[in-house]
Amino acid sequence: MEYYPQSVEDIRDREYPLLRGTTYLDHSGSTLYPRSLVYEVNKDLTSNIFGNPHSASPSSKLSTERIERVRSRVLQFFKADAKAFDIVFVANATAAIKLVASAFQDYEYGTNQSGFWYGYHDDAHTSLVGVRQLASAGSRHFVSDAEVEDWLASREDKDSTPDHSNSTLTRNYGLFAYPAQSNFNGRRLPLAWSHRLRTSLDPAHKNIFTLLDAAAYTGTAQLDLSDAQSAPDFTTLSFYKIFGFPDLGALIVRKAAAYMLQRRRYFGGGTVAMVINQQDGWHAMKDYSLHEQLEDGTLPFHSIIALEFALDVHERLYISMDNISRHTKDLSLALYKSLSSLRHWNGQGVCEIYKSDSSKYGDSATQGPIIAFNIRTSQGGWIGKSLVEKLAIARGIHLRTGGVCNPGGTASYLHLSAAEMRMNYTEGMRCGDDLDILHGKPTGVVRVSLGAMSNWKDVKVFSDFVEETFVEKPRPVVASLTLVTLDDKSRRRFSVASLRRLRGFFAAKSLRPVKHI
């Protein structure tokens, strides 16, 4: 079924000619940029002079005007009202997360308060996990959705007003973070948690803000911030996962929570209205808008200007994110079914697919277009992820392997305890290496992810690759041999040389046993 104004084949031929002969299945890492986007950006940059923003020169004014126009369009793209939200341009989603974390760390600097508390979901990207290092009031790792649900429901259903008389129940402030979509296996988490936390009657939830990592989600789904009352306080994302280019990220801030970011100690570039070096030193931050206080130094203005063309071309090709969501939903369901159905000659499944019990392929509310898996032999052993990747590369297939920056997903789905992961590290395992199996368990996964310009051929090529390369076929029937009893003299004549000749016979007949890796 076609969801775009033109067939995906026509779009690929015209906009993604480099895909001819290549099967690209790493859209969760970064999707691909269309050729017309590069042409239009190039034309704009070679037709105008863009200067450093925030000055009176014509080139500077042009850059400033374009940046503010793009800022408005990005909010519209995510259905966010500019009255309720502001957008801060950063390098990527990780930079946005770090910005929020450092601002929370500075919020009560110089007081006798203990800092901020931090809670994060097990499916968090390492960029979210790292925030715990700054949370001096403690942190909590939520191991499952059920644990988050229990935490949120602690006073949710009680018809009473919060009781703040017991101060030990009330933290000064905190931050709860989780991904909209797992970058490990694509399962989608409840977006309603932000609103439920904000409206909770539990005094322990007072002043706990929400941070949503939407980087993996926004590539193939519509992030809808139209309801400011239920939206996350802080949302982070990377535009190259949506458009392929430019390499740029954003922090979308709910203005009602903006005050938590306005006590940052660091300042730089255009974020200050006045700086005095003499005597004890003094400075005053700009106060016109939140983004002016948080965008340190010169903005990547050429990238922001390019973002407007990315929005234009994306809309022209795909119309809406909902179309992309439907398209990738169909493809991922087909690929999941195909990989799930593969069997060795003895009935052993080929692909061990790591899917959450709470998600379902074909349901875009619970599952995105990512499949994480490992490959088993007919005897139940494991094929190393590095070998899979090397063989895929030889077939022109681009995918991703490893822990994919998701330690919680890796540990949970591969059944690795903290002690086992420590032991693996001690034995030399590092991110990106080829130590694929340690102590009988995989250390990472093979991950394939689909995007807006993926097509049915991509699904077939990859499914055929796995079947042709790893599925063990029935072994030929060997004619039975008469077993005879040899006397001592005959045994001596049945020498090592005879055994070698016999082994050579089986090898010539392609009857050698399959090597298990």
N, C-alpha and C positions, 0 to 999 in steps of 0.2 A: 504493500500500500504506500502511495506517495503522499507525503505531508508538505512538500515544498512547492513553490510556484513552478519549478522545473524539476526534472528527474535528477536524482542524486548522481546518476552517471554523467549527465550533461554538466552538472556543477563541477564534478571532479575533472572532467576533460578540460574545461575552460579555466577553472580556478586553481586546481591542484595537479598540474601536469606531472609533477615530480612523483606522484603516487603510482604512475604507470610502472608496473613490475615490482611495486613495494606494497607490503601489507603492514600498515601502521596501526598498532594496537597499544599505544601508550598515551591516550588522550587525557588520562588522569594526571599524568606528569605535565604535559602541555599539549593542547590541541594545535592544529596546523593553521597557518595564516593563508588566506586566499591571495592569489596573484594580483587581483585588481586592487586590493588594499595597499600593497607595496607600491603599485604604480601611482595610485592617487596621493599617497603620502609623499612620494618622490616629486610628483608634480607640484604639490603645495610648497614643499621645502625649496624647490628651485624657482618658485615664482614669487616668493615673499621673503622679506627680511624679518626674522623673529629675534628680538633682543631679550636680554635678561628682564624679567617682569618687574613691575612696581617702580617705574621711572617715567619721566615725562616725554621721552623720545618717541617718535612714531613707531619704531620697531618694538620698543618696550610696551607701549600701549596695546599694540596688536597682539602680543603674546598674552598680556593680562586679560584682554577681552576674550580671547579664545579659551583661556583656562577657565574663566568663570562660566562661559557658555557650556563647556564640557562638564564642569561640575554639576550644573543644572541638569544636563542630559543624562548623566550617570544616575542621579537620584531618580529621574523619571524611569530609567530602564529597570530599576528595582522597585518601582511604584512607591517611592518614598516622598512624602511631602516635605519640601524645603523648609517649611515652618516648623517641622518637628524633628528634622534630621540635618546633620551637616556631614560633609565628606572630607576626609583628610587623605591626600595622596602620599603614598609611601612606596618603598621599593617592591614589596610583596606582602603576602599575608603574614609571614613570620615577623617582618618589621612592624606591622600593625599590632600584632600580639605583644611584641616587646614594648611598644609605645604605651599600651594600656598598662602593662605590668609595671613599668618604671614609674608611671604616673601614680598608680596605687601605692607603690613603695614610698613615694615622696609625700603622699597626702597628709600624713600626720608627722612629718619630720620636724624635729625640734620640740615635740610635745612629749608627755610621759606615756603616750599610748604605745601599744605593742606592735603596731603595724597591721597588715591585713591578713585575713584568712582566705584560703584558696581551696576550692573543690574542683576536681576534674574527672571526666569520664574515662573509663578504661580504653575506649576506642580513640582516644586523643592522639593526634600527631605529636611528634616530639616537640614541636614548637609550643604546643599547649602544656605539655608535661613540664617543660623547662621553667615555667612560671613559678612552680612550687619552690624553686630555689630562692625566690625573692619574698616569699610569704612568711614573714617572721612570726606571725600569730598562729602558724600551723597550717597544715593542708590535709585534705582527705582525698583518697583515691576511691572513686565509686566503681566497683568491680562489674556492675551490670545495670541494665535499665531498671530492673526490679528494685535495686538498692536506691536508685534515684527516686523512683516512684514512692517507695516507703518514706524516704526523707521528706519529699514534698507533701505527702499525705498526712504528716504527723499531726497537724491541727487543721487541715484543709476543710474537713467536714463538720467542724465544731462551730456552732452558731454562737460565738462569743467574741468579745473584743480582746485584743492582745493584752496580756498581763505583763507589764514591765517591772513589777515590784521585785522580782528576783533577778538582779543584774547579771548573775552568772549565766543566765539563759540567753542574754543578748550580747552579741559581738558588736564591736564598734562599726566595722564594715568588712565586707568580703566580696569575693568574686567566684562565681560558678561558671565553668567553661566546658563546652562539649562541641563536637563537630556536627554539622547538619547531615553530613554523609561521611561514613568511614572511608578513608583513603586506602584501607587495607582490602576490604572486600565489597565496598559499595553499598552496604546496608545503610538505610536512612533512619535517623533518630528522631524522636518526637520534637517538632518545632514548638509545641505548646508549652514546653517546660519553662520558657522565659516568662510567659504570662502567669503561669501557676505559681512560680516563685515570687513574682512581684505582688500577687494578691493573697499570698499565704497569710494565715492568721497566727502562725507559729512565731513567737518573738525571737526565736533563734534564727529566723530567716530575715529579720529586719536588717536593712541596709546591705543586703547581699545582691550584687549586681550580676548581670548575665553577659557572658562573652561567647558569641557563636562563631566558630570557625566554618565559614561557608565556602572555602577555597575549592574543595572537591565537589561540592554540591552545585555550584553555580555554572559549571561547565555544561551541564545537560539538564538543568531544571530552572524554573523561574523562582528566584528569590522575591517574595512578595512582602514588602514592608508597608503596605497600605494602611494597616491598623497599628498606629504608633503605640497604642496602649498595650498591645500584646507582643510587640517586636522586641528583639534583644536590645540591651542597652548599648552593646558594642558588637559590630559585625565586621569580620575581616575576610578579605578575598584577594585573589590575584587575577588580573585581566587576561594574562596569557593563557590561562586555563579556559577562558571563554572564547577569546578571539584569536589566539595564537600570537598576536602582536598588538600592542607594544608590551615590553617587559616592565610591568607597572602593577602596583597593588593599591589597596584602599582600606581605610578604616571608616566605617559608617557609624556615626555616633547619634544616639537618641539624645536630643538636646536636654531632656529632663534629667539626664545623667551626666551631662557635660562637666558639671562642677568637679567631678571626681578626677578629671584630667587637667584641671587648671591650677594645680599647685606644684607642677613640675619644677624642679630646681634648675635643670639645665635650660639654657637658652642659646640660640645661635642664629646668625643671619637675620632675616626679616621678621623674626618672632617678637622682637623687642621694639618698644617705642622710644626708649631712652636708656643709655648705658653710661654710667660714670665710673671711671677707673680710680680717681683720686680719693684720698682718705680711706674710708672703710669700703668704698665701692657701693654702688646702688644701681638698680635697673628697674624699669617698668615694662611689663609685657603689653603687647597690643591687646586691645579689648573690643575691637570692632566685630570680630567673628572668632569662633573656636578654631577653625582651620588655620587662621593667621597665627595663632598662638602655638600651634603644634607642628607646622610644616617648617622644620629647621633648614636653614640654608636656602640656596637657590633651588627651586623646584625643577624636576626633570621636564622642563616645559616643552621640549620637542616631542617627548613621549606622550605627554598629555594632549598636545595638539593632534598627534597621530591617533589618539584614542577616539576622537570624534569621527574619523574616517572608518575606524573599526566598527563603531556603532552603526554607521550608515551602510557599510557593505554587509554586515551581519544581518541587518533587517532586510536588505534587498534580496539576499540569498535564501534566508530561512524564515523570514517574516516574524517569527516569535520563538521564544524559548520553549513554549508549550509544544510547538511542532518538533523541535529537536528532542524533547523529552519523549514524545510518542514514537519517533523514529528509532531512537536508541533503545527504547523499551522493547520494541519488536525484535531488534537485532540481538540484544543480549539474551532474551528469552530463547531464541532459536539456538544460539551458541551454547547456552547452558544445557538445553535438552540434548544437543548433539554430543557434548563432552560427557554428560551424565550417562549416556546410553552406551558408550564404548566399553567393550568387554574383551578380556583375553580369551584364549581358547578354552580355558577351564572355568570361565564364568567370573573370574576376579575382575572387579572394576578397575579401569585404567586411571581415571582421574579422581583424586580425593579433593572434592570441592569444599571450600570453607565458607559455608553459608550460615547465616544466623537463622535460628528457628523462628524469629519474629519477622523475617523478611520473605518475600516471594517474588521471583523473577516474573515479570509481566505486570507487576503492581508498582508503579512509579512512586507511590507514597511510602513504600517500605524498602525499595531496592533500586539502586542506580546501576548503570551499565558497566559494572566491573565484575570480573570473575577471578578469584584467587584460588590456586589449586597446587597440588603436587601430583606427580605421576608414579604409579606403582607398577612393579613387575607382576608377572602371573603368579609368583610365589608370595606376593604381598610385600616385597621389599621396595625400596625407594630408588627412583632415578634422580640424580642430583640436579638441582635447579640450574647450575652453571652449564651442565651438559645440554639441558633443554634449550637454554638461551643460545649457546653456540650453534646448535643444529638449526634453531630458528633463524639465526642470522644468515646461515648458509642458504636458507630458503627465501631470503628477502623479507623476513618477518621481524618487526620491531616490537618488543615487549619489555617488561621490567621484571627483575627478580630480586629477592632478598627480603629483608624485614620491612621494606618500603616506609621507613620512618614511622612505624606504628608499633611500638614495643608491646602495648597491651594486646592488640590483635594477634601479634606473633605468638606471644606467650599463651594466650587463651586457646587459640585454634590449633596450635601445634603441641599443646599440653606440656609446655615447658615451665617448670617451677623456677622461682628466683634463684634457688641453689644451682639448678642445671644451667641457667643462663650465665651465672657467675663462673661455673666450671668451664663452660664453653669459651668464655673470654680468657680464662686462665690458660686454656689449651691453645690459644692463638686466634680464635675467631674474631674477626673485625667486620664492620659494615663494608659490604662491597667485595668481600673475598670469596673464594671458591671452596671454603670448608662447608660443604652442603649438608652432610649428615654426620652427626656426632652422637655417640652412645645410642645408635639405633633410631634417632629422631631427626627430621629435617630441621635445619636452622633458619629457613626462610621459605618463600613461596615463589611460584610463577604467577605474575599478575597481568591480565589482559584487560584493556579498557577501550570502550567504543566512544565515538564522538559524532558530531553533526554530519561530517562527510564520510563516515563509515558506510559500507554497503554490504549487500548480501554476499558478494564475492569474498570480502574480507572474512566473513563467517565461515564460508566453505573452505577457503584456502587454509585457515588455521585448523579447522576441524579435520581436514584431510591430512594435514601435516602430522597432527597427533596420531591419527589412525595409522598412517603409512609408516611412521617412524617408531612408534612405541607399542602398538598392539601386537602381541605375540600370537601367531597363527597356529592352528593344529599341527602337531608334529607328524611327519610321515610314519606309516606303520612299517616296522622293521620285521623282516622275515625271521621266524623263530630259529634259534640255533640249538642243535642237539648237544646236550650236556653229557660229556663222557668223563669217566674216572681214569686218571693217569697214574701209572706206577711211578716209582721214584726216578727211574731212568728216563721215562718220558717227560716227567716234570722238568728234569734238567735240560732236555732238548727244547722245552717251551721257554726259550730264553727271553731276556729283556729285549733283544732285537726283534723277536717275534711279536712281543707286545707293542713295540713301536710301529711295526708294519700294520698290525691290526688297528691301531689308533689312526694311522694314515688312511686306512680304508674308510673308516667312518667319517674322517674329515673330508675325503674326496666325495663322499656321498651326502655332504652337508648335514651330517647327523650329529655334529658337535653340540653339546648342551649349550643353552643360552647362558651367557655370562650375566650374572646379577650384580648390579652396581650398588 
